[in-house]
Amino acid sequence: MLVRLFMTCWIVAVLLAFPQASPAQDAHPPTHALAISGSVKYPPGFSHFEYARPDAPKGGQVKMGALGAYDSLNPFIIKGVPASGLGLMYDTLTLQSLDEPFAEYGLVAEKIEIAPDRSWVIFHLNPQARFHNGQPIKADDVVFSFNLLREKGDPMYQKYWADVLKAEELDPARVRFALGDKSNPELPLILGQLVVLPKHYWERRNFSEPTLDPPLGSGPYRILDVKPGRSITYERVADYWGQNLGVNKGRNNFDRITYDYYRDENVLLHAFNAGEFDFRSENISKFWATGYTSPAIKDGFLIKEELPNDVNQGMQAFAYNLRRPLFQHPKVREALMYAFDFEWSNKNLFYGQYTRSASYFSNSELASQGLPSEAELKILEPYRDRLPAEVFTKEYRLPVTDGSGNNRTQLKMAMDLLQAAGWVIKNGKRVNEKTGEPFRFEILLHSPTFERVVAPFAQNLGKLGIDATYRTVDTSQYIRRVQDFDFDMVVSGWGQSQSPGNEQREFWGSEAAGLPGSRNYTGLRNPVVDELVEKLIQAPTREDLVNHCKALDRVLLWQHLVIPQWHTAVDRVAYWNKLVRPTVVPRYALDIMAWWVDPKKEKALGEYKAKTKRDGS
């Protein structure tokens, strides 16, 4: 699960004063869906998404494993650690399909209309939309939600909506947003991702503080049981207002969903093998290769699958905090890259399962390759005198070793770069030649399983005379420190969609660098990057978007902001066979909510577990 609800949903809007003409006269006819490409896969009145089985049986219970603990049921603020699964409680104006690059279909909003010049968008609310207490969802709930999140929510909302002037209730069934950036085709879709909160509930409560009182929602599930730090259980809302909509048909099938919390990754995996919970998405290669030891795999009751996807893998990396003076010099940042021996790690730690990431848009058509194309050069040329020459003249390539662990050549290159940056060896230690300051920093971690990756990296840094240590802290402390940018280096990631846009401001924007809680973890402040991000957001066609992403990618790579790690183009999932998935797997995300429990298999599985327990195996 994500650290915060909708952290990877790009809920951004830039609003402007309303035009004088009537929206009914100027608007295109209301539509059931929006797409960044202009065309959608599913027609009006479609029955279900292709990756959902419309006759999937309802019922059963599924248990999930979660790491760490939680102390809040409010996922929209920076305080507290929210429980897993809270997104199940809430509906948004629209819902994104997972088999298109970026298309959204009506949920709370039955129809959407957009001005021809994109100066505004109006959402027509579904008259059947209800909160769990039966009260209808109205336009003033949408306006209230927008303003509440911007004013009292996580600071990221302030960044997303920095240019918002107004959201207006036209009547109880219509809400209008004015779009200041008319050149951004993504804005109406981003507004569709707005979660709708009940005004009558939150206006009497303190939204700014964590709470363990189950809040009121409108989605397919509500909270049934809360055991802080131990577990949380959701129950399916039997009379959920949206259950027969095309976006939901065949989905949200489990009667109950429980997240059980475990303090340690190893204990969590052991519990899964013992049948304590039902589904696991694996992101640790060692576990995938050696950790699934239950006899139930051989007996066919525990299933391991690798499901290929076309997901933009973004970037996972060791991220520098440029707010630290130690990492200000680009040659220093480049030098440390040579101390990470990916080939050795992949061979000895990852069982050869990963591909090195060399782009902020890995595994997608948006990733830069080779030298800049003519179209990319057209974008980059105005900034030539403010960019590293390598952006134009060299292909970005990461160091490559033979995997033997003998990376002397790479370390020699690192030494030369450090020397050029003013860091020399004295008495076996790397120090600043002017101040005598030792080269020392800490890598912040939140999972002990990553220590095996960091240890050889730190050892290689030690060969350079650098004192690199690593510290693993609990989840809540980790979140707080990252939000406050209280770290030297951190293992981080930037998830990317198939159609990047406004969220890039928070990833790389100068303003976001000073906003606690933003995802500009590196603290980058670069006017050229700011301008390239704005041009990417304004890209009018898919071809333009691709070229702007590639151009931005090149500039970011040559800033040496991170030491890239790895990615894989499959979802590694393991599950007990009472769970059944549709034959069709969506291309751009795994949708566990389209799975269901098979009663016959559940009964057989129960008998198998009982027999195994009796036999002591």
Steps between C-alpha positions, in 0.01 A plus 500: 500500500597860458630709786210739462169462328515610136869590539548374145172648372579830344223715651596834356293795375574854390184709502423843354207743498190380318414612147193714451333274246264224609672161535205331335552713187878468481570149620547185301220251568543330837694175477520185712881488491819693441834391358833671456510368145152632420342158442390233748471124481159457665182654350212665689304247701780240496429208731842438656872536457654223291721391791201447733259204479148642531357182654779460755348364824479725804600370840783364707777669691851588391788579732796715405832550675627848583836610637546728799205655681241777468360764732251688284194454280550836330723447195468855372727680747871495569460401865482137604548172315179407317365146496523291186197477274332830588448576131235225495267735690499788258366575155649748256332702228633261237684167498804419288501190283811285529523382140540847341791743542284765667122486469235562763132410516220647705451390860358767732493717189259350251601736219775749431496802270796711399516845343638497144789717614549286815438798725269299724363155569163412650427172676136384500446288808325164488162547673540153657831584671474458877715507810481198727241669724265537204544872444546598133831625370452859384705764328571680826666179628735514200583868554542440873735206437712702260536792739551283809783300348669812369474692827542231766622189323846368432722784368523320169146619421609862538768439240267316266238773521727802537327687215143412594272803524158349544279193482132584469173323561275581203210303647478194728592268210770704323838632605723712280876546512669771296830394344764769491743292296291452187790332321507204739278218369552302820329737743141376455614142560698602805196673646307179442729332755376727779376292794159618621466545876170560685466863602241427767742262671830688485379853565434398861837330551868592513632389162857607583567231761532120481194307613407140574129569462381323183415782256200516270559406139311417183706219347446124469634427851465637854710436808373209710770456765801701616786359706760780494840377391375140467230475235218676321199334337268637233159363404337526160208742495211278393294788364794692352348751261754447220529124492327459162688772314725385218809611691407274794319203348689184583722680750496548880400137548632415848257527791783586736858619460738490797851643520708331769814685605845348547809676629753313289514394133629152587222440750249626246623252236500216752141584591400492133661158448310381806171613347440791738405728211399443142677726253849644467655720233872433527761772454799325657687284251661277762162416646361427155789267419539320831234607750192312382560164659153379588413147380171654392673629185577144387151391604340775290341693786750787499560666163798705382460702181691759303254720313661710223401866483567815302522719806722807488743400775628851569817516708611326818836620628735611771394864515731779612369781714641806323404708800814353657819695405682168461307419182500839333778423250375295201834319470456371855158365414630342181796346683291311753308337216813296417499343847169320442572170324161410357624201302645338813183574696273366228701179477557437869203664671219521244538168318525683168139618518550872436586742223702812579295816481655769281201732472245678715239336272639144492320231300307750289513688172569815702855395592787679328744291297817572303557860399216756485272478198427802285173554685676482838773739386234752404375489859847509660682748276375819676669376818832388355708755691333402831531123469792258523653453156450124537125543461565573133815302426498177701267209559430458870655171603536347842819324611508130413713239675562132431312402816804344662519757777831631370399851396839672526455676167176659613644600838799662328259714296321596823831600660586725206162673519526550875850642463374743234223608737748583775478184711839345568641210702680577826596225743279258308190719528324711239498864613430842356837642392405849621320435828622156599137391545465121472273355233235340717129435448212271600260299284149489651302174464160377616541126441777271629478298178668786314805489723646217291493734198647798680778310680714426189434852370625646829800267486596631155457856625738412780760406238472860382571624852136593556332425833152389390269351760139383478218508751170314496215669686135409554240601243358798686843650569605437141194680366555798728867533412437478126216752521731738688790427259700389804740265323827496306409224258187289477378212286210657319288474190294708262210303359394622158177469306472431128422870454719707734385852572437732793650266758844576352478839669502329837774257397746757366360853544701765684202601711437141608862473618413717798159350573513236778322184395559554128654235278790720395715286725826609339435871561565585134464870418567552131321765289559302180334193649210720618448625145530154344242367744255774405550430130447129560173575677386713205590243231200500264546155342627158605802539273585834662458349846739215417766739370468733799529205740815384324648850513422537871637152562836592345534815705414323825741216430792735437431682826615181679222536756490130578684172467252296293406155621279253314157396378309203368217486246294236679273492803620221729197374690440206731156401628308216656284335239165595651563827314421503129598768252347592163669358192572848366769687691501881461812639335572792730428381855400198704134516604454269798149644539398310185587167666257288701473208743397160359285334774586143392872573493473679832341192657765269352775733617358500852502120504857497367622741769325299772659177378840667479465625854398155626793338323736762640642584159 
